[in-house]
């Protein structure tokens, strides 16, 4: 029973940083603006395309992240500190400036920009490599699948969600998520520095 609880706890701890980094509710207004005027069939095809693209890129980082580390001579703590700084900058930028400005791309297709970098951007990719190091491949894989399912489900029902939350509510949620992202970034930098000093 205790072992099951530990696995569940690890899954939650792996799920949250990735969920915050992807920030699906904050992406809903952008997704709606990028797909405005599309037919329902085209929009659903685009959602599948974008989700699969994000999943494929995330899977490469999940499986080959440590191989890349070894090739470049980077330690886990180096990446933890560097990734923490990147997340910190992204989180602070989200808090202080309009997230629409730095997330909104010039084109509107499924692979780029919705799949990359809106769904699976630098913050999410950094989070994936770090949670693999902390919780292992299987927990990270399940966390990734759950998050991608939430992305697919949210985009599929985005019209209803935006009516329920309102555009203001969605943006407010994005700001709260950015605050959590800053806190997670500070934690990552602190742990990395502590491990190096040890």
URVEN-V330303 format. One record per backbone hydrogen bond with DSSP energy under -0.5 kcal/mol. NH is the residue of the N-H (numbers start at 0). CO is the residue of the C=O. E is the energy in kcal/mol with one decimal. If there is no record, write none. Layout:
nh={NH;NH}
co={CO;CO}
e={E;E}
//
This chain:
nh={4;5;6;7;8;9;10;11;12;13;14;15;16;17;18;19;20;21;22;26;26;27;28;30;31;32;33;34;35;37;42;43;44;45;46;47;48;49;50;51;52;53;54;55;56;57;58;59;60;61;62;63;64;67;68;69;70;71;72;73;78;79;80;81;82;83;84;85;86;87;88;89;90;91;92;93;94;95;96;100;101;102;103;108;113;114;115;117;118;119;120;124;125;126;127;128;129;130;131;132;133;134;135;139;140;141;142;143;144;145;146;147;148;149;150;151;152;153;154;155;156;157;160;161;162;163;164;165;168;169;170;171;172;173;174;175;176;177;178;179;180;181;182;183;184;185;186;187;188;189;190;191;192;193;194;195;196;197}
co={0;1;2;3;4;5;6;7;8;9;10;11;12;13;14;15;16;17;18;22;23;23;24;26;27;28;29;30;32;34;38;39;40;41;42;43;44;45;46;47;48;49;50;51;52;53;54;55;56;57;58;59;60;63;64;65;66;67;68;68;74;75;76;77;78;79;80;81;82;83;84;85;86;87;88;89;90;91;92;97;97;98;99;111;108;109;110;112;113;114;118;120;121;122;123;124;125;126;127;128;129;130;131;135;136;137;138;139;140;141;142;143;144;145;146;147;148;149;150;151;152;154;156;157;158;159;160;161;164;165;166;167;168;169;170;171;172;173;174;175;176;177;178;179;180;181;182;183;184;185;186;187;188;189;190;191;192;193}
e={-2.3;-2.2;-2.2;-2.6;-2.7;-2.5;-2.4;-2.3;-2.5;-2.0;-2.4;-2.4;-0.7;-0.9;-2.5;-2.8;-2.4;-2.5;-2.4;-1.0;-1.0;-1.2;-0.5;-3.1;-2.6;-2.0;-2.3;-1.7;-0.6;-2.0;-2.5;-2.3;-2.1;-2.3;-2.1;-1.9;-2.3;-2.9;-2.5;-2.6;-2.1;-2.5;-2.5;-2.5;-2.2;-2.4;-2.4;-1.8;-1.9;-2.5;-2.6;-2.8;-1.3;-2.5;-1.9;-2.4;-2.3;-2.2;-1.1;-2.6;-2.1;-2.5;-2.4;-2.8;-3.7;-2.0;-2.2;-2.1;-2.8;-2.5;-2.6;-2.6;-3.0;-2.7;-2.5;-2.2;-2.0;-2.7;-2.4;-0.8;-0.9;-1.4;-2.2;-0.7;-1.5;-2.4;-2.3;-2.6;-2.2;-2.1;-0.8;-2.4;-2.4;-2.2;-2.2;-1.9;-1.8;-2.7;-2.1;-1.6;-1.9;-3.1;-1.9;-1.6;-2.8;-2.5;-2.4;-2.4;-2.5;-2.6;-2.2;-2.6;-2.3;-2.1;-2.2;-2.7;-3.0;-2.8;-2.6;-2.4;-1.7;-1.4;-2.1;-2.5;-1.2;-2.1;-3.1;-1.9;-0.6;-2.3;-2.1;-2.3;-2.3;-1.8;-1.8;-2.0;-2.6;-2.0;-1.8;-2.0;-2.2;-2.0;-2.0;-2.6;-2.3;-2.4;-2.1;-2.4;-2.3;-2.6;-2.6;-2.4;-2.5;-2.5;-2.5;-2.0;-2.5;-1.6}
//
